[in-house]
């Protein structure tokens, strides 16, 4: 980890990933502590966020620290033309760590290269979202009692889905088998398929959703992200291509858990919420404990 920053899930070794998951488990038992007394964390969100921003800020507060920052770049000096370089150099004068979401791929890496304090990447464009990946891993381990040798089915926007990209990279440590389900317009980029091949990760691809996840341990649903489309007509063509309902779960494995990084739009019907296989709201709650563990690591 450069300067203890967390920019990509690849910044962490397998041992470091497991240490964070173990620490999150401890925080779940006791989330209210005073270990951050006197610490200030800045949350800089150049893109909209609900769960990520609020869970990071709650994590800081429950650890006894303070939060500064913005949730709308229009209220910051970037709206006046201030560069990311200058924003980071300025905010680092006030904070002990910076949590940043940015719409440009690579922005978090650029920030980490110039910041004297740790940067935690809260999502950079369609690139990476390592804290989401760690809470996904925590949720998978908690529901399956293991991370190794699982069948994971990923559905929806695999082209722009940064949570998908990060999770594929993280699971390379645990011998998964993937099934990628996406329309041709949103299929997984070739570089991530190459990553799977280079790391001997088994995977298959299909455009057919129904009955194609019956052997899955984890069904990872994703939203088709309107904000990533330049042509909104293309978005309209694919936005509702996969919609999960309870009937489709009838032949799935008893241990199946449905994950989703949220927000959802139409891809999971509300009727699924009452299924014992639905885990996406608990998954979001796990984000608090995992982000407490992440911040503790970067500020240790």
N, C-alpha and C positions, 0 to 999 in steps of 0.2 A: 504494500500500500504506500503510494507516494505521499510523503508528509502526513501519513495516516489518513489520507483521503480515501474515499470509496467512490470510484468513478465507474468501474465495471465489475461485474461479478468475477471476471478473470483476475482481478486484483487480489482475490482471496484464494488461499490454498484450501484443499479439502479439510485440513485440520482447523484452519481459521473459520471456515463455514460451520463446522460442527461445534466449535467453541461458542460461536454466536448463537446457534440454536439452543445449546445447553444453557447459556446465560439468559436467553429469552424465557426458557422454561422456569428459571428461577424468578425472573421478573413477573411471570404470570402468577406465581404463588404470593409475591409481595411487590406490587408495583409502586408503592408509595415510600420513597426514601429521600434523603437529603444529601445525596452524594454530589449534586451539582450546585451546592450552595455557593453563590458568587459567580457562577458561570453564566455566560450570555451566548445564546445560539441565535443566529440570523436565518430567517427563512425567506428566500428570494424566489418568488414564483412568477416567472415571466409568462407562464401558461396557466390556465385555470386548474384548480385542484380542490377536492373536498377531503377525501380520506387521507391522502398522503400528507397534505399540509397540516390538517388538524391532528392527525395521529403523531406526527413529529412534534408539534407544539405541545400536545398533551404529554408526550414522553418527557420533554424538558421540564414542564411544570411539575409533573409527578415526581421527578428526581430533584426538585428544589431549585431549578434554575430559572432564568428569565429568557423571554423571547422578544426579538425585534424583527422588523422586516416588512414585506409587502406581499399582498396576494393579487395585486393588479399592477402590471408594469406601467400602466398609464398614470399611476400616482407616483412613479419614481422618476428620477432624472434621465432614465433611458428614453423617456418620451420627449426629452429636450435634445436628444442626440448623444448623450453620454455613452461612451463605449463600455462593453462588458469589462474590459481590462481595468478601466478607471473605477467602475462600480465595485468590482471585487477588491481592488486595492483600498478603496475608501471604507467599505463595510468591514474589511478585516481589521481595521483600526478599532472597531467597536465591539467585535464579537470574538468568542473563542473557537467557534466553528460556524460554517455556513452550509445550510441545506438549500440546494438550488434546483429548480426545474426550469428548463429552457427549451424553446421550440427548435433550436438549431442543433443538429447532430454534431457531437464533438465539443459543445460548449463547456460541458463539465470538465473534460480533460484540459481544455485551454485554461479554465479557471484554476484548476489544481496546480498547473504549471507556474502560475504567478502568485498564488495566494500563500501568505505566511501561516495561515491557519487551515485546518482540515476542511475539505470540501466533500459533502455527501451528495451524490447525484440522485436527485428525485425524479429523473426522467429527462433525457435530452432527445427531442424529436422522436424519430422512429428507431432510435439506436438502442439504448439500454435503460433499465430501471432496476438496479441491483437490490434496493431495499424491498421492493415488491417481490423479487425473486426469493429473497431470504424468508419473507413471511409465507410465500408459497411453499418453500421447502419445509418450513416449520409446520404448516398445515398438513402437508403430505405425510410427514413423519408422525404427526400426532394422530392422524386418522388411520394410517396403515401400519403403524408401529415399526416402520422401517423406511429407508429410502432406496434400498438396493432392489434391482431386478423387478421393477414395476412396469406395467403397461400403461402408457399415458397417451390419451387421445386429445389432440389440440384442434380446436374448431373455430373457423371464422376468418378474422383478419390476421393472417399469418405474415403478410407482406410488411405492414406498418406496425404490427403489434410488438412494441419493445419489451413487454412482459414475456411474450413467447420467446423472443430472441435470447433474453437473459436466462430464462429457465432452461432452455436447451443447453446452453453453455454450462450451467451449474450442474445439470444432471449427468454430464459427462463423467463425473466422479463415481456414479452409482449404477452403471450398466442398465440403463432403461431400454425399453422398446417403444418407439413413438409411432403413432399414426397421425398424419397431418391431413385434415379435412378442410378444404377451402375451394372456392370458385377459382377458375384459372386466373382471374384478374387479381386475386389476393393470395396466391400461393406463396409458400415460404421462399425467400430469396435464395439464390443458388449458393451464396457464400455460407449460409447456415446448413444447407444440405452437404456441402463440402466439409464443413466442420464435423458433421455426423460421420461422414465416410472416413475422415482422417482419424477420428477417435473410436472407430469400430462400433458406432451406435447404430443399431438396427432401426430402420424406419420404412414406412410405406406411405404413399400419397393417394388420395382419392377426392373426387368432388361429391361423392354420395354420402349423405349423413345418416339416414335411417338404417338401423341395424348394423352400423359399422363401428359401434363402440361397445358391443356386448361383451367383449373380452377385456375391457379396460378396467383398471383400478382407479384411475383418475380421469375424469372428463373435464378438460380445461376449455371453457367457453370464453369467447372474446367478442367484444363489440366491434362492428364495422365503424371505423372512425371517420366521420364526415369531415373533420378538420384536416385530414391528410389528403383529401381529394381536391385537385384543382378544378376538375370538371364535375359539377354536382349531378349531371345526368348519369355519369358512371356510378356515383354513389347510390342513386335511386335504384339502379339496376341490381345492386348486390346487397342492399342494406337488410333485407328480410329473407335472404336465401336460406338461412338455417334458423329454425325456431324450435326450441326444446319444449316438449310437453310431457305430462306424466305417462301417457300411453307409451311413449318411446322408451321409457325406463323399464317396462315390464320384463324384458329378457336380459337386463343388465345384471352384473355380478352383485351379490349381497353386500360386498364391501365397497362398492363404487361410491366415490364422493365427487360431487360436482363443484368445481372451483370456477371463479370468475374474478378478474381484477377490479371490476366495477368502474364506472357506472354501467348498468345494463340499459338497453333500450327495449328491443322486442325479442332478443335472442333466447331469453328464458321466460316462459309464461309465469305469471304470478302463482298459478296453481302448483308449480314445482316447489315453491317455498316451503310448503308443509311436508314435503317428502323427507324421509330420514336420510336420503342421499344428498340433499342440498346442504352445502357447507359454506357458501360464499359470504354470508353475513358473519359467521364465526371466523372465517378467514380474514375479513376486514378487522375484526376485533384483535386477532393475533398480531396485526400490524403494530399495535401499541407496544407490545412486549418486545417484539423483534427490533423496533426502532429505538427502544430504550437500550437494548443490547448493543446496537450499532453505535449510538452516540457515546455510550460508555467506552466502547473500544477506541473510537477515534479521539476521545478526550482523555484517555488514560495516560 
